Amino acid sequence: MPWDASGTSDLIFSGWTNTGNFRYIGPSKAWAEKAPGRNTMRKTLLAASAALLLAAGPAAAQQKTIKIGFISTFSGPVAVIGNDMRNSFELALDHLGRKMGGIPVEVIYEDDGFKPEVGKQKTDKLIESDKVDFITGYIWSNVLLASLKSAVDAKTFLITANAGPSQLAGELCSPYVFSSSWNNDQTPQSVGMYMNQKNVKSVFLIGPNYAAGKDMLAGVASTFKGKVVGQELTKWPDQLDFSAELAKVKDAKPDAVFVFYPGRAGVQFLTQYAQAGLKGTIPLYTAFTIDELSLPLQKDLALGVPGAQQWVNDLPNDANKKFVAEYRKKYNSRPSFYGAQSYDAAMLINSAVVATKGNLSDKNAVRKALEKADFKSVRGGFKFGPNHVPIQNFYLQDVVKDGNEFVLKTTATIVKDFQDGHHTKCKMPAN
Amino acid sequence: MTLFIEQCLNGLQFGLLLFMLAAGLTLVFGIMDLVNLAHGSLYMIGAYFAATLTAWTGSFLLGVAMALVGTLLVGMVLEVVVMRRLYGRDHLDHVLATFGLILFFDETVRLIWGPAGLSLPLPSWLNAPVQILPGVYYSAYKLSIIIVSLAVAAGLYFLVMRTRVGMLIRAGASNREMVGALGVNIKLLYTLVFGLGAALAGLAGLMQAPILTVQIGMGEIIIILAFVITVIGGIGSIRGAFVAAIFVGLVDTLGRAFFPDLLRMVLSPAAASTAAPALSSMLIYLLMAIVLVLKPEGLFSAGNK
């Protein structure tokens, strides 16, 4: 066991609790005992399990546990998204009997705090000190882009369960990185196609100024055949007042407005859209702005606002029916697409562990197994393109009132077996 | 032209809202010499109270009135229980303690209301745009924020400049020791001022709530702007806070509105739309830097500190 490596990296990555202890760097075995702070408990447990592993002897080539690192946002105002992802991942593990290929699964959840630099630190920690076999989660494109290199360099398989920066589908594609979600611009591209069907002639685009926002707006513009009369990127994540942008929309008088605001910002945008008197005047089209997490706050403001999505809660396949019904039973709330993708991520990992019979040291075999995507996705069919981004259908979703509740419903299929446009830029190494 | 008028009104509304926050901050800072980072938490609490009480009573106005009283009480209790122990200590202690309070309030709110946040729906008479000039429509709610804030600013002016309590407040801002030495019950004054500041923060929070929704940590972003205003306006000066708040509100909104278009004239559209949000959010800090160079004490310094 490489004790030295773990001890050193531990000192570096949680440095502030340990700064006084640098003299301990060296052939120290007892790093768990000398690291005071809030991680002590888990470290002790980890050390204990590592010791057990050692006790089992070097003959144990087979894994004792499948370790999965899960990075998402579990604190602050967007923690609802992280919670939904964790709930769905846990539900998937329940459905798998908390084992993959007969081997117990251990998941380590880490909070990125909605910040790229924290996300990267946590990724490094999961890879270097927890030595996870898979790493998944990731809501935010900017967090994923910051963390990507660590996973790729360490040859740790990373399955993004939400974030889909376009670079990842193109020049940054990697044998070790897979997506159980989409590439950022696929969803807005389908919105653009839908606007063409609705004969929209001009559109005003609004989104946040970070990796995903730029991808989204570029996505709509690439498929929309009419004129883009205006485009505004707002400061992310702290600008929540859109009055200046909405005044410009009013002034530009477009046929339609396209908007991308995930999480709480989506609630604020719809509220302000109505207060500015634009709701009902200029039709609004969305991507990732209305979901089961924001809908209880958006309520009737979301009525009549269409969006595109690769998964909707009412998709009529058996895996999805089971997922939605049991989620609602276990958590007494409705799952969102974030959750559906996390559920799929768990099932995808499981398929690879089962196919390789738990022998995860053969990276090439694991990769081949993941590429097959041999699992029942809650979105129906699921297959990977050459860049490890799914080729999938996109549906039109609409908000309807069901008694006192507002729910999302599939109203049409916008595009079938849709592949992202960046895969041509991906030069995936054969091995 | 319509666009310009609307953007100016947006800026004015934002500025007046910031004034509500900054007024409380500058009072507490100026009179008690207390750095209160947790001022944003009181803003959040005002919003949570208003959302809960409006849903409970079914009336927006009643809910808002009760929320104001609630925030005032929370502020006064906070002063008696925590803040009182911090006077006369180092500013670093204030920062540490009130930062702890932010964490405490965020976690308390999470325990009581959950992480998802609340919405505060407006009554229909506030939710529609109104015609303010021929052909110019403006959100009725934003207009009412402007009116309420101006009324509060006038009320504050009257309170501070024309009443006995106000005289003590001004005296406290100029020389705290002397006010105490003259036999004024400085403890009671402190509790009152802190409660007043809390109520103002709560008012700002609940007025902003229908626009921005009620979320944990909602006060932490905006409080930075409130500090900037306190510094620009001069610590302890309500008049300074007023002028600086409107200035900052206008610079922020007009910067966001027109700076990208200006930038597009000199840069490529792609580069401009990426750089503009970052650059226009720097304008406020640029303004602060300029004011600090020209008048290190702020625009209207309350006294010799």
Interface residues (C-beta under 8 A of the other chain):
Chain A: G76 P77 A79 V80 N83 N209 K214 Q231 E232 L233 T234 K235 D238 Q239 L240 D241 S243 A244 E245 A247 K248 K250 D251 R264 V267 Q268 T271 Q272 A274 Q275 A276 G277 L293 P296 L297 Q298 K299
Chain B: T2 L3 E6 Q7 N10 Q13 F14 P115 A116 G117 L118 S119 P121 L122 N127 A128 P129 Y137 S139 Y141 K142 P210 I211 L212 T213 Q215 I216 G217 M218 I221 T253 L254 R256 A257 P260 S273 T274 A276 P277 A278 S281
